[in-house]
Amino acid sequence: PIYMDYSATTPIDPRVADKMIPYLREQFGNPASRSHMYGWTAEKAVEEARGHVAALVNADPREIIWTSGATESNNLAIKGAAQFYKTKGKHIITVKTEHKSVLDTVRELERIGFEATYLEPQDNGLITVEQLAAAVRPDTILVSVMLVNNEIGVIQPIDEIGVFCRSKGIIFHCDAAQATGKVVIDLQKTKVDLMTFTAHKTYGPKGVGALYVCRKPRVRLEAQMHGGGHERGLRSGTLPTHQIVGMGEAFRIAKEEMDSEIGRIQALRDRLAKGLQEIEEVYINGDMDHRVPHNLNVSFNYVEGESLIMAIKDIAVSSGSACTSASLEPSYVLRALGRSDELAHSSIRFTIGRFSTEEDIDFAVNLLKSKVHKLRDLSPLWDM
Ligand code: PLP
């Protein structure tokens, strides 16, 4: 099948894989081994990678903490900040359309005595600073708002949110798992305290990520993983050198190629949108202006979601009805945008990237055109 599920995970860039191999073979040392060449070599590679990750987002390498991925970074940021600052207050604000690794972490904190407000996005998927300001309480300690949404690709106004949070002395965490290499992130300008990254959405390997922890002003966290005191005591555990090298190379390439890549991907996405809009009763989900060019999320009215997914097995896409693992619930993100159950169920997320081609797009458009017509001809609700 043609791969159009880049937001689930990206293919690993062959240049990234090549860079990793030596660290799986001869350079196997533990970066924490300070007494010999094996350790020094591994440590040097880890620090070089840290530099690449920091460079992509204009941060200081000392602000980058390695983790196992965005899920862990979100847990460390939210639990770590809430626990450290709990004497200042107990209130956390996030958004209904965040990734589960944020929502379930906040739920867990509620279970142990914190309080949370879940902002309702507008129909276009975006929140406003005014909404945030209205939800703030004197005891609000933490705000968590993602940069790019994984289902609809919309870009939240984190510059404004950052300015607002800093003016109130509230910690601002941002999940940027879906943003690296897609939007410019400049942490010298944007006032974020904690930012989550992962390698496998940006052509790197799975199982490695990072958390940016701001030094100026200094943000403190309670560690969630205790042990050897790695990563300045914030995340113990032997560093997976090969994974980290992969993430570094992936982010280095992202920085270098982002500008040229984005125009090409935008053109492909527009071609896809134009093609699909030739089908009747299709609805695009999420704002089209504040959005990464890699994402198109479309609902096909009068088509049953499960049947559609089965009919288009020649392309690998995500569906709004089968998105989160085994659940058959319609997408909670699309529901939060005010979409009906039917439209949420019949939605397809197309996400494209570095290795997508015009032929892929044309194939997908033709497949959708023919299958949607066929399914509607069988549907008692379709009468056109
Ligand atoms: N946050 C967002 C926005 C995501 O899209 C994902 C990926 O599913 C995650 C967090 C979790 O990332 P990871 O697979 O690295 O734990």
Boltz pocket constraint, residues with backbone or C-beta under 6 A from the ligand:
constraints:
  - pocket:
      binder: B
      contacts: [[A, 7], [A, 8], [A, 68], [A, 69], [A, 70], [A, 71], [A, 72], [A, 99], [A, 101], [A, 146], [A, 148], [A, 149], [A, 150], [A, 175], [A, 177], [A, 178], [A, 197], [A, 198], [A, 199], [A, 200], [A, 207], [A, 208], [A, 209]]
      max_distance: 6.0
